[in-house]
Amino acid sequence: MEFARGLMRFNPKKEGMPHLQAYRDRIAERPSATF
Protein backbone atom coordinates (compact mmCIF):
# COMPACT_ATOMS: atom_id res chain seq x y z
CA MET A 1 0.00 0.00 0.00
CA GLU A 2 2.93 2.34 0.47
CA PHE A 3 3.54 2.65 -3.28
CA ALA A 4 -0.07 3.69 -3.85
CA ARG A 5 0.37 6.85 -1.80
CA GLY A 6 2.68 8.24 -4.46
CA LEU A 7 0.24 7.30 -7.20
CA MET A 8 -2.57 9.17 -5.49
CA ARG A 9 -0.56 12.39 -5.83
CA PHE A 10 0.20 11.73 -9.51
CA ASN A 11 -1.89 14.03 -11.70
CA PRO A 12 -1.88 12.78 -15.32
CA LYS A 13 -3.57 15.93 -16.58
CA LYS A 14 -0.69 18.09 -15.33
CA GLU A 15 1.77 15.67 -16.91
CA GLY A 16 0.16 16.09 -20.34
CA MET A 17 -1.90 12.88 -20.21
CA PRO A 18 -5.54 14.00 -20.41
CA HIS A 19 -6.80 10.62 -21.61
CA LEU A 20 -5.28 8.85 -18.63
CA GLN A 21 -6.89 11.43 -16.33
CA ALA A 22 -10.27 10.85 -17.98
CA TYR A 23 -9.87 7.10 -17.42
CA ARG A 24 -9.01 7.62 -13.75
CA ASP A 25 -12.02 9.92 -13.36
CA ARG A 26 -14.35 7.29 -14.86
CA ILE A 27 -12.95 4.59 -12.58
CA ALA A 28 -13.35 6.85 -9.53
CA GLU A 29 -17.07 7.25 -10.33
CA ARG A 30 -17.73 3.53 -9.93
CA PRO A 31 -19.43 2.47 -6.71
CA SER A 32 -16.75 -0.17 -6.16
CA ALA A 33 -14.05 2.54 -6.13
CA THR A 34 -15.44 4.21 -3.01
CA PHE A 35 -14.62 2.91 0.42
All heavy atoms as a GROMACS GRO file, in nm:
protein
  290
    1MET      N    1   0.082  -0.120   0.000
    1MET     CA    2   0.000   0.000   0.000
    1MET      C    3   0.086   0.126   0.000
    1MET      O    4   0.039   0.230  -0.039
    1MET     CB    5  -0.091   0.000   0.122
    1MET     CG    6  -0.201  -0.104   0.118
    1MET     SD    7  -0.312  -0.088  -0.021
    1MET     CE    8  -0.404   0.054   0.025
    2GLU      N    9   0.207   0.116   0.042
    2GLU     CA   10   0.293   0.234   0.047
    2GLU      C   11   0.314   0.296  -0.092
    2GLU      O   12   0.315   0.416  -0.106
    2GLU     CB   13   0.428   0.201   0.110
    2GLU     CG   14   0.421   0.175   0.258
    2GLU     CD   15   0.378   0.296   0.338
    2GLU    OE1   16   0.422   0.408   0.308
    2GLU    OE2   17   0.297   0.278   0.430
    3PHE      N   18   0.330   0.211  -0.194
    3PHE     CA   19   0.354   0.265  -0.328
    3PHE      C   20   0.233   0.341  -0.381
    3PHE      O   21   0.246   0.432  -0.462
    3PHE     CB   22   0.394   0.154  -0.425
    3PHE     CG   23   0.279   0.071  -0.473
    3PHE    CD1   24   0.213   0.102  -0.589
    3PHE    CD2   25   0.236  -0.039  -0.399
    3PHE    CE1   26   0.106   0.025  -0.633
    3PHE    CE2   27   0.129  -0.116  -0.442
    3PHE     CZ   28   0.065  -0.084  -0.560
    4ALA      N   29   0.114   0.304  -0.336
    4ALA     CA   30  -0.007   0.369  -0.385
    4ALA      C   31  -0.019   0.513  -0.338
    4ALA      O   32  -0.082   0.594  -0.405
    4ALA     CB   33  -0.130   0.289  -0.341
    5ARG      N   34   0.044   0.546  -0.228
    5ARG     CA   35   0.037   0.685  -0.180
    5ARG      C   36   0.098   0.781  -0.283
    5ARG      O   37   0.046   0.888  -0.305
    5ARG     CB   38   0.108   0.698  -0.046
    5ARG     CG   39   0.032   0.634   0.064
    5ARG     CD   40   0.099   0.653   0.196
    5ARG     NE   41   0.024   0.580   0.299
    5ARG     CZ   42   0.061   0.570   0.422
    5ARG    NH1   43   0.173   0.628   0.463
    5ARG    NH2   44  -0.012   0.503   0.509
    6GLY      N   45   0.207   0.741  -0.342
    6GLY     CA   46   0.268   0.824  -0.446
    6GLY      C   47   0.181   0.835  -0.569
    6GLY      O   48   0.176   0.940  -0.634
    7LEU      N   49   0.112   0.728  -0.604
    7LEU     CA   50   0.024   0.730  -0.720
    7LEU      C   51  -0.096   0.820  -0.698
    7LEU      O   52  -0.149   0.877  -0.794
    7LEU     CB   53  -0.022   0.588  -0.753
    7LEU     CG   54   0.085   0.494  -0.806
    7LEU    CD1   55   0.027   0.355  -0.824
    7LEU    CD2   56   0.142   0.545  -0.936
    8MET      N   57  -0.141   0.833  -0.576
    8MET     CA   58  -0.257   0.917  -0.549
    8MET      C   59  -0.224   1.064  -0.575
    8MET      O   60  -0.310   1.143  -0.611
    8MET     CB   61  -0.304   0.899  -0.404
    8MET     CG   62  -0.354   0.760  -0.375
    8MET     SD   63  -0.489   0.707  -0.479
    8MET     CE   64  -0.618   0.812  -0.420
    9ARG      N   65  -0.098   1.101  -0.559
    9ARG     CA   66  -0.056   1.240  -0.583
    9ARG      C   67  -0.026   1.265  -0.731
    9ARG      O   68  -0.016   1.379  -0.773
    9ARG     CB   69   0.068   1.271  -0.500
    9ARG     CG   70   0.035   1.285  -0.354
    9ARG     CD   71   0.156   1.332  -0.276
    9ARG     NE   72   0.165   1.245  -0.159
    9ARG     CZ   73   0.264   1.164  -0.132
    9ARG    NH1   74   0.368   1.159  -0.211
    9ARG    NH2   75   0.263   1.089  -0.026
   10PHE      N   76  -0.010   1.159  -0.809
   10PHE     CA   77   0.020   1.173  -0.951
   10PHE      C   78  -0.100   1.229  -1.024
   10PHE      O   79  -0.211   1.178  -1.013
   10PHE     CB   80   0.058   1.036  -1.008
   10PHE     CG   81   0.080   1.036  -1.156
   10PHE    CD1   82   0.185   1.105  -1.212
   10PHE    CD2   83  -0.005   0.966  -1.239
   10PHE    CE1   84   0.206   1.105  -1.350
   10PHE    CE2   85   0.015   0.964  -1.376
   10PHE     CZ   86   0.120   1.034  -1.431
   11ASN      N   87  -0.080   1.337  -1.096
   11ASN     CA   88  -0.189   1.403  -1.170
   11ASN      C   89  -0.157   1.394  -1.319
   11ASN      O   90  -0.080   1.475  -1.372
   11ASN     CB   91  -0.202   1.549  -1.126
   11ASN     CG   92  -0.324   1.615  -1.184
   11ASN    OD1   93  -0.374   1.574  -1.287
   11ASN    ND2   94  -0.372   1.717  -1.118
   12PRO      N   95  -0.217   1.296  -1.390
   12PRO     CA   96  -0.188   1.278  -1.532
   12PRO      C   97  -0.218   1.401  -1.617
   12PRO      O   98  -0.148   1.429  -1.713
   12PRO     CB   99  -0.277   1.161  -1.574
   12PRO     CG  100  -0.311   1.091  -1.448
   12PRO     CD  101  -0.310   1.195  -1.341
   13LYS      N  102  -0.321   1.474  -1.579
   13LYS     CA  103  -0.357   1.593  -1.658
   13LYS      C  104  -0.244   1.695  -1.658
   13LYS      O  105  -0.211   1.752  -1.761
   13LYS     CB  106  -0.486   1.655  -1.603
   13LYS     CG  107  -0.544   1.762  -1.691
   13LYS     CD  108  -0.678   1.806  -1.639
   13LYS     CE  109  -0.741   1.907  -1.731
   13LYS     NZ  110  -0.873   1.948  -1.684
   14LYS      N  111  -0.181   1.715  -1.542
   14LYS     CA  112  -0.069   1.809  -1.534
   14LYS      C  113   0.054   1.758  -1.606
   14LYS      O  114   0.139   1.836  -1.646
   14LYS     CB  115  -0.034   1.835  -1.387
   14LYS     CG  116  -0.135   1.919  -1.314
   14LYS     CD  117  -0.090   1.947  -1.173
   14LYS     CE  118  -0.192   2.030  -1.099
   14LYS     NZ  119  -0.151   2.054  -0.959
   15GLU      N  120   0.063   1.627  -1.622
   15GLU     CA  121   0.177   1.567  -1.691
   15GLU      C  122   0.154   1.556  -1.842
   15GLU      O  123   0.234   1.495  -1.912
   15GLU     CB  124   0.203   1.426  -1.634
   15GLU     CG  125   0.238   1.426  -1.488
   15GLU     CD  126   0.372   1.490  -1.457
   15GLU    OE1  127   0.462   1.483  -1.542
   15GLU    OE2  128   0.386   1.547  -1.347
   16GLY      N  129   0.044   1.612  -1.890
   16GLY     CA  130   0.016   1.609  -2.034
   16GLY      C  131  -0.050   1.479  -2.079
   16GLY      O  132  -0.033   1.439  -2.193
   17MET      N  133  -0.123   1.413  -1.989
   17MET     CA  134  -0.190   1.288  -2.021
   17MET      C  135  -0.340   1.298  -1.993
   17MET      O  136  -0.393   1.234  -1.902
   17MET     CB  137  -0.130   1.175  -1.937
   17MET     CG  138   0.017   1.159  -1.955
   17MET     SD  139   0.080   1.033  -1.843
   17MET     CE  140   0.252   1.071  -1.847
   18PRO      N  141  -0.412   1.379  -2.070
   18PRO     CA  142  -0.554   1.400  -2.041
   18PRO      C  143  -0.638   1.274  -2.055
   18PRO      O  144  -0.737   1.259  -1.983
   18PRO     CB  145  -0.596   1.507  -2.142
   18PRO     CG  146  -0.499   1.493  -2.255
   18PRO     CD  147  -0.369   1.451  -2.190
   19HIS      N  148  -0.601   1.184  -2.143
   19HIS     CA  149  -0.680   1.062  -2.161
   19HIS      C  150  -0.668   0.970  -2.039
   19HIS      O  151  -0.765   0.908  -1.998
   19HIS     CB  152  -0.639   0.987  -2.288
   19HIS     CG  153  -0.661   1.069  -2.412
   19HIS    ND1  154  -0.786   1.100  -2.460
   19HIS    CD2  155  -0.574   1.130  -2.494
   19HIS    CE1  156  -0.775   1.174  -2.568
   19HIS    NE2  157  -0.646   1.194  -2.590
   20LEU      N  158  -0.549   0.964  -1.984
   20LEU     CA  159  -0.528   0.885  -1.863
   20LEU      C  160  -0.606   0.945  -1.747
   20LEU      O  161  -0.667   0.873  -1.668
   20LEU     CB  162  -0.380   0.876  -1.828
   20LEU     CG  163  -0.345   0.795  -1.705
   20LEU    CD1  164  -0.399   0.652  -1.713
   20LEU    CD2  165  -0.194   0.793  -1.683
   21GLN      N  166  -0.611   1.077  -1.738
   21GLN     CA  167  -0.689   1.143  -1.633
   21GLN      C  168  -0.837   1.112  -1.650
   21GLN      O  169  -0.908   1.086  -1.553
   21GLN     CB  170  -0.665   1.293  -1.633
   21GLN     CG  171  -0.737   1.365  -1.521
   21GLN     CD  172  -0.690   1.322  -1.384
   21GLN    OE1  173  -0.571   1.321  -1.357
   21GLN    NE2  174  -0.781   1.286  -1.296
   22ALA      N  175  -0.886   1.116  -1.772
   22ALA     CA  176  -1.027   1.085  -1.798
   22ALA      C  177  -1.059   0.942  -1.756
   22ALA      O  178  -1.165   0.916  -1.698
   22ALA     CB  179  -1.059   1.106  -1.946
   23TYR      N  180  -0.968   0.850  -1.783
   23TYR     CA  181  -0.986   0.710  -1.742
   23TYR      C  182  -0.993   0.701  -1.590
   23TYR      O  183  -1.082   0.636  -1.535
   23TYR     CB  184  -0.871   0.626  -1.797
   23TYR     CG  185  -0.865   0.488  -1.738
   23TYR    CD1  186  -0.952   0.389  -1.780
   23TYR    CD2  187  -0.772   0.456  -1.639
   23TYR    CE1  188  -0.947   0.261  -1.725
   23TYR    CE2  189  -0.766   0.329  -1.584
   23TYR     CZ  190  -0.854   0.233  -1.627
   23TYR     OH  191  -0.848   0.108  -1.571
   24ARG      N  192  -0.902   0.766  -1.521
   24ARG     CA  193  -0.901   0.762  -1.375
   24ARG      C  194  -1.029   0.824  -1.318
   24ARG      O  195  -1.082   0.776  -1.219
   24ARG     CB  196  -0.778   0.836  -1.321
   24ARG     CG  197  -0.650   0.759  -1.345
   24ARG     CD  198  -0.531   0.832  -1.293
   24ARG     NE  199  -0.522   0.816  -1.148
   24ARG     CZ  200  -0.436   0.879  -1.071
   24ARG    NH1  201  -0.349   0.962  -1.124
   24ARG    NH2  202  -0.434   0.859  -0.942
   25ASP      N  203  -1.078   0.929  -1.382
   25ASP     CA  204  -1.202   0.992  -1.336
   25ASP      C  205  -1.320   0.896  -1.352
   25ASP      O  206  -1.406   0.889  -1.263
   25ASP     CB  207  -1.229   1.121  -1.412
   25ASP     CG  208  -1.128   1.230  -1.380
   25ASP    OD1  209  -1.057   1.220  -1.276
   25ASP    OD2  210  -1.118   1.326  -1.459
   26ARG      N  211  -1.326   0.824  -1.464
   26ARG     CA  212  -1.435   0.729  -1.486
   26ARG      C  213  -1.429   0.615  -1.384
   26ARG      O  214  -1.532   0.573  -1.332
   26ARG     CB  215  -1.430   0.671  -1.628
   26ARG     CG  216  -1.474   0.768  -1.735
   26ARG     CD  217  -1.496   0.700  -1.869
   26ARG     NE  218  -1.384   0.621  -1.915
   26ARG     CZ  219  -1.281   0.665  -1.986
   26ARG    NH1  220  -1.276   0.792  -2.021
   26ARG    NH2  221  -1.185   0.584  -2.024
   27ILE      N  222  -1.311   0.566  -1.356
   27ILE     CA  223  -1.296   0.459  -1.258
   27ILE      C  224  -1.338   0.508  -1.120
   27ILE      O  225  -1.403   0.435  -1.044
   27ILE     CB  226  -1.150   0.408  -1.255
   27ILE    CG1  227  -1.113   0.344  -1.389
   27ILE    CG2  228  -1.126   0.312  -1.141
   27ILE    CD1  229  -1.198   0.226  -1.428
   28ALA      N  230  -1.302   0.630  -1.085
   28ALA     CA  231  -1.335   0.685  -0.953
   28ALA      C  232  -1.485   0.700  -0.934
   28ALA      O  233  -1.533   0.703  -0.820
   28ALA     CB  234  -1.266   0.820  -0.935
   29GLU      N  235  -1.562   0.711  -1.043
   29GLU     CA  236  -1.707   0.725  -1.033
   29GLU      C  237  -1.778   0.594  -1.001
   29GLU      O  238  -1.894   0.595  -0.960
   29GLU     CB  239  -1.763   0.781  -1.165
   29GLU     CG  240  -1.723   0.923  -1.192
   29GLU     CD  241  -1.768   0.971  -1.329
   29GLU    OE1  242  -1.825   0.892  -1.405
   29GLU    OE2  243  -1.744   1.089  -1.358
   30ARG      N  244  -1.710   0.484  -1.018
   30ARG     CA  245  -1.773   0.353  -0.993
   30ARG      C  246  -1.800   0.333  -0.844
   30ARG      O  247  -1.720   0.371  -0.760
   30ARG     CB  248  -1.681   0.240  -1.041
   30ARG     CG  249  -1.661   0.238  -1.190
   30ARG     CD  250  -1.571   0.125  -1.226
   30ARG     NE  251  -1.551   0.119  -1.370
   30ARG     CZ  252  -1.488   0.020  -1.432
   30ARG    NH1  253  -1.438  -0.080  -1.363
   30ARG    NH2  254  -1.475   0.023  -1.562
   31PRO      N  255  -1.912   0.273  -0.811
   31PRO     CA  256  -1.943   0.247  -0.671
   31PRO      C  257  -1.837   0.160  -0.602
   31PRO      O  258  -1.808   0.179  -0.484
   31PRO     CB  259  -2.077   0.172  -0.675
   31PRO     CG  260  -2.137   0.207  -0.807
   31PRO     CD  261  -2.021   0.232  -0.900
   32SER      N  262  -1.776   0.070  -0.676
   32SER     CA  263  -1.675  -0.017  -0.616
   32SER      C  264  -1.545   0.057  -0.583
   32SER      O  265  -1.461   0.005  -0.510
   32SER     CB  266  -1.645  -0.134  -0.710
   32SER     OG  267  -1.595  -0.086  -0.833
   33ALA      N  268  -1.528   0.177  -0.637
   33ALA     CA  269  -1.406   0.254  -0.613
   33ALA      C  270  -1.413   0.335  -0.483
   33ALA      O  271  -1.312   0.386  -0.438
   33ALA     CB  272  -1.378   0.346  -0.730
   34THR      N  273  -1.530   0.346  -0.426
   34THR     CA  274  -1.544   0.421  -0.301
   34THR      C  275  -1.534   0.326  -0.183
   34THR      O  276  -1.578   0.212  -0.189
   34THR     CB  277  -1.679   0.495  -0.295
   34THR    OG1  278  -1.784   0.403  -0.304
   34THR    CG2  279  -1.691   0.596  -0.407
   35PHE      N  280  -1.473   0.373  -0.079
   35PHE     CA  281  -1.462   0.291   0.042
   35PHE      C  282  -1.457   0.377   0.164
   35PHE      O  283  -1.452   0.487   0.173
   35PHE     CB  284  -1.343   0.197   0.038
   35PHE     CG  285  -1.212   0.260   0.003
   35PHE    CD1  286  -1.116   0.279   0.100
   35PHE    CD2  287  -1.184   0.299  -0.126
   35PHE    CE1  288  -0.994   0.334   0.067
   35PHE    CE2  289  -1.063   0.354  -0.159
   35PHE     CZ  290  -0.967   0.372  -0.063
   0.00000   0.00000   0.00000
